[in-house]
């Protein structure tokens, strides 16, 4: 529906702009409800359970501390975003892990990582009769309840308190919703918006969905689709595994240094490589690009793989993009490299190098000016109503 196609004998041909308009309108409606009111979306994820018996003590924790870069020795109920890295420090998986009790953990990762994650975990964990790793994806349906009114809906459907004091961000509780029990409710959405993830035993999924939709009617609940969620996460600078991250991408290259705890007291896979990279510097850096002179109705849309130019020279390519309804502009994520003009060799990329460049994104042979950021800009415009109110100089933090 969007983008471009090749035509004979040569050149590029725009696809039907009506497809762009329809997609843009439908996505905007879902996006608007997600940000301003309430929306619900079914989310595909891979789920794992790791438990150790009382006789093994903290064996489950020790195994996870070795496999993941962040510190998972957190209080019961807390959720940790972390990477599962290889020896080179690259992402084998991008996960969220909830600590259910002292010896039990609940891991969440992208759907397309199910087979790979299982093989990696089995390879690097010392499993025995006292340590149980289980793929529990088939047991649950995941619903993403997004928006500022999500707390109101959940409060009406559960007896448990949902206030920030009782249910802070990145927290997990097992509770009843409607007439269904055993639901793992987590205060996160993978979009940067307020809301909750509901991991529902599959036999209760339809009941919970119907209850949420029924109670949510007075709050204007809507079903949200993939493109709305994509827009929300990209304008918040949320990188996704398989699109923006892969086995050759390290946390230091994509702004996730906070998810690496070098001093957590235990070694972890990839630690030595990351320590060396921290000392020597990175040779690519993930940045957010906001297109300035792009006309959504007339120009071709970016998707991924578009060349990035810095000061007129090739510097990398985009990894994902979406239209931001907050900024009312297209936003791309992509890696910036620092190639030597003399030899073409890669050099260290610093924050100053990113911020001082003038950028263009090449979409099917046409270059559009773009401003680069190393941090999300959407939060700057939460209360902005019109793009005329937006000072583009703010995109550089000036």
JOURGI-V418719 format. One record per residue. N is the residue number from 0. SS is DSSP state (a for helix, b for strand, c for the rest). PSI is psi in whole degrees, 0 to 359 (999 if undefined). NEAR is the number of other ideal C-beta (glycine too) atoms within 12 Angstrom. Layout:
n=(N/N)
ss=(SS/SS)
psi=(PSI/PSI)
near=(NEAR/NEAR)
This chain:
n=(0/1/2/3/4/5/6/7/8/9/10/11/12/13/14/15/16/17/18/19/20/21/22/23/24/25/26/27/28/29/30/31/32/33/34/35/36/37/38/39/40/41/42/43/44/45/46/47/48/49/50/51/52/53/54/55/56/57/58/59/60/61/62/63/64/65/66/67/68/69/70/71/72/73/74/75/76/77/78/79/80/81/82/83/84/85/86/87/88/89/90/91/92/93/94/95/96/97/98/99/100/101/102/103/104/105/106/107/108/109/110/111/112/113/114/115/116/117/118/119/120/121/122/123/124/125/126/127/128/129/130/131/132/133/134/135/136/137/138/139/140/141/142/143/144/145/146/147/148/149/150/151/152/153/154/155/156/157/158/159/160/161/162/163/164/165/166/167/168/169/170/171/172/173/174/175/176/177/178/179/180/181/182/183/184/185/186/187/188/189/190/191/192/193/194/195/196/197/198/199/200/201/202/203/204/205/206/207/208/209/210/211/212/213/214/215/216/217/218/219/220/221/222/223/224/225/226/227/228/229/230/231/232/233/234/235/236/237/238/239/240/241/242/243/244/245/246/247/248/249/250/251/252/253/254/255/256/257/258/259/260/261/262/263/264/265/266/267/268/269/270/271/272/273/274/275/276/277/278/279/280/281/282/283/284/285/286/287/288/289/290/291/292/293/294/295/296/297/298/299/300/301/302/303/304/305/306/307/308/309/310/311/312/313/314/315/316/317/318/319/320/321/322/323/324/325/326/327/328/329/330/331/332/333/334/335/336/337/338/339/340/341/342/343/344/345/346/347/348/349/350/351/352/353/354/355/356/357/358/359/360/361/362/363/364/365/366/367/368/369/370/371/372/373/374/375/376/377/378/379/380/381/382/383/384/385/386/387/388/389/390/391/392/393/394/395/396/397)
ss=(c/c/c/b/b/b/c/c/c/c/c/b/b/b/c/c/a/a/a/a/a/a/a/a/a/a/a/a/a/a/a/a/a/a/a/a/c/c/b/b/b/b/b/c/b/b/b/b/b/b/b/b/c/a/a/a/c/c/a/a/a/a/a/a/a/a/a/b/c/c/c/c/c/c/c/c/c/b/b/b/b/b/b/b/b/c/c/c/c/b/b/b/b/b/b/b/b/b/b/b/b/c/c/b/b/b/b/b/b/b/a/a/a/a/a/a/a/a/a/a/a/a/a/a/c/c/c/c/c/c/b/b/b/b/b/c/a/a/a/b/b/b/b/b/b/b/c/c/c/a/a/a/a/a/a/a/a/c/c/c/c/c/c/c/c/c/c/c/c/c/b/b/b/b/b/b/b/c/c/b/b/b/b/b/b/b/c/c/c/c/c/c/c/c/b/b/b/b/b/b/b/a/a/a/a/a/a/a/a/a/a/a/a/a/a/a/a/a/a/c/c/b/b/c/c/a/a/a/a/a/a/a/a/a/a/c/c/c/c/c/b/c/c/c/b/c/c/c/c/b/a/a/a/c/c/c/a/a/a/c/c/c/c/c/c/c/c/c/c/c/a/a/a/a/a/a/a/a/a/a/c/c/c/b/b/b/b/b/b/b/b/c/c/c/c/c/c/c/c/c/c/c/c/c/c/c/b/b/b/b/c/c/b/b/b/b/b/b/b/b/b/b/b/b/c/c/c/c/b/b/b/b/b/b/b/b/b/b/b/c/c/c/c/c/c/b/b/c/c/c/a/a/a/a/a/c/c/c/b/b/b/b/b/c/c/b/b/b/b/b/b/b/b/c/c/c/c/a/a/a/a/c/c/c/c/c/a/a/a/c/c/a/a/a/a/a/c/c)
psi=(338/165/220/163/161/143/159/147/347/162/188/147/130/141/166/119/340/326/320/315/316/312/316/317/314/318/320/320/313/318/314/316/325/321/317/332/263/134/163/141/139/130/133/122/157/133/137/148/132/124/146/148/165/328/341/358/235/35/321/315/315/321/316/325/327/326/335/151/332/168/116/4/73/164/154/136/346/151/138/128/131/164/146/110/160/183/335/1/1/161/117/334/155/117/162/134/126/136/110/321/189/328/17/135/152/116/139/129/167/149/319/2/9/306/316/317/317/314/319/316/316/325/323/358/141/84/137/190/343/355/116/119/128/134/110/19/318/345/344/152/135/125/135/111/110/139/163/341/2/322/327/317/313/327/324/337/357/151/346/143/138/11/156/329/324/338/73/172/147/53/150/134/145/126/173/142/119/231/12/138/175/24/129/111/128/135/71/161/352/13/350/356/157/151/197/148/130/115/104/129/132/331/343/0/312/319/313/318/313/320/316/316/323/309/326/350/319/346/5/35/144/153/135/143/182/316/329/316/323/316/316/316/326/320/345/3/41/113/143/143/139/337/306/334/147/191/348/3/129/161/329/340/347/23/26/37/329/345/11/119/94/331/32/359/349/147/153/156/129/355/312/318/320/323/318/319/322/325/319/339/162/154/6/157/131/131/160/136/128/118/131/308/30/131/113/326/328/329/157/150/145/156/292/157/5/138/143/130/134/120/38/355/144/133/2/198/160/156/332/161/163/162/127/117/348/312/345/44/161/142/134/148/144/163/135/130/163/91/133/132/335/314/343/0/150/139/170/139/120/167/322/322/318/311/334/355/157/126/151/147/127/114/104/42/353/128/138/136/145/151/136/143/149/358/156/145/347/324/340/340/25/324/7/138/328/148/343/339/349/125/113/338/337/337/339/6/21/999)
near=(21/30/26/25/16/14/12/8/6/8/13/18/17/26/22/15/22/14/19/28/20/17/29/28/21/24/34/30/25/36/42/25/35/45/38/25/30/38/42/44/41/29/35/22/38/33/39/40/32/41/29/30/18/14/12/22/15/26/29/40/33/26/35/42/31/25/40/46/43/35/26/40/23/27/18/21/28/29/37/36/34/39/44/46/42/28/18/23/35/29/43/37/44/41/39/41/42/38/33/31/22/22/26/32/45/42/46/40/40/33/21/19/34/24/17/25/35/26/17/27/37/20/17/25/29/19/21/15/12/20/29/24/33/22/24/29/28/15/23/33/31/39/45/42/54/48/38/23/33/42/30/26/38/43/24/22/35/31/16/22/17/29/14/13/9/19/29/20/21/27/33/36/33/26/31/24/37/27/17/31/21/21/39/40/44/44/34/38/40/38/38/28/42/32/43/49/40/46/44/39/25/23/17/27/24/19/25/41/31/22/30/44/25/18/27/35/18/14/28/23/33/31/26/39/26/23/32/39/36/34/40/43/37/46/41/35/37/34/36/35/37/22/29/36/35/30/23/19/37/40/39/37/40/39/31/32/23/17/33/34/26/27/11/24/16/23/21/36/33/37/32/18/27/33/19/18/29/21/13/17/21/35/26/35/42/44/44/46/51/44/40/28/20/33/20/30/18/14/28/31/39/41/29/26/22/37/31/44/30/34/19/16/20/23/38/36/29/39/36/34/40/47/38/44/34/36/42/29/38/42/45/47/47/45/39/46/31/30/24/14/14/7/9/12/12/20/22/25/34/18/24/15/26/37/23/16/32/21/39/34/46/31/36/26/19/25/26/34/27/41/36/44/37/31/21/31/33/36/20/26/29/20/13/20/13/11/18/10/15/25/17/25/13/20/32/27/18/10)
